[in-house]
Amino acid sequence: PAMAGSYVGRLGQLRDLDALVSPDPVRRSHVMAVVGAPGVGKTALAKHWAHARREHFADGQLFVDLRGHSPLPALRPVDVLAQFLRALGATPRRLPADEDEAAALYRTLLADRQMLIVLDNARDAEQVRPLIPGAQGCAVVITSRSRLAGLVASDGARQLALDVLDPDEARRLLGSIVGECVASAEEEAARRLVRLCGGLPLAIRIAGANLVA
């Protein structure tokens, strides 16, 4: 998906995600779980980092919204595997109906590739575990409201807990939406608005869009 029009802050978290592409085998991670409250910016962070580091993944990227916390039904792993297998070039007649067989074919097709897999809005560890490839050249970023402790305990995932923006970052985000001249002209009102938004990026973007409109 396209990046947001503006992105502010999160420099420390972006550096944490860089462990997925570290040249040092000791520092390198294979799976990173970005967790936090609704509206805190998990998906925006994952998309921004994925675009910024795309040159590290010569064979491309895969993205799916798992709808784990959505009014729509959550996607089943077997359905996501079918999507990914088609994207990787598997013909319809090669798509296994069995989840374990589909996961095995998925891992085989990724064995010698360097790809980024972004699993957005995961419900729990069970929903994403079949979608994690074994290839060390691949990296996985998962976003979820859940803590996904099972992935940390059993699958070697690293957890990146995302909090609200600090006041200065929140104010800069608002300025990037409504215009820095507008925000600077009413600095105290701008800072009060981002406080009322609780530092949540999504709330600030919505408030900013309403102001522009």
Secondary structure, DSSP 4 states (H G I P E B T S, - for coil): -PPPS-----HHHHHHHGGGG-SSTTT--SEEEEE-STTSSHHHHHHHHHHHTGGG-TT-EEEEE--TTSSSPPPPHHHHHHHHHHHTT--GGG--SSHHHHHHHHHHHHTT---EEEEEEE--HHHHGGG----TT-EEEEEESS--HHHHHHS-PEEEE--PPPHHHHHHHHHHHH-HHHHHHTHHHHHHHHHHTTT-HHHHHHHHHHHH-
